């Protein structure tokens, strides 16, 4: 018996998550990106102004805790890519 969403190729079984799982990953990726931006903004101090400074200023060499926004933005981009390629593309291809 083959699980739902699984493909049998020869002796191996390939299990693919459903588009709903990738949809949840896409939402979590956007939350990670936004949380990284908002939380990092609070650490920048009085010299950082979100209206005047770019988001790239949070990754400057002299910025505090520079690793945090980099990790959040990387997780956000990888999750969004996974959602687009593995969740959205198969769903749209079925629609025609």
Protein Blocks (a to p, Z undefined) as FASTA:
>chain_A
ZZehiacehjbccddddfklmmmmmmmmmmmmmmmmmmmmmmnojmbcfklpcfklmmgf
kbghkllmmmmmmmmmmmmmmmmmmmmmmmmmmnZZ
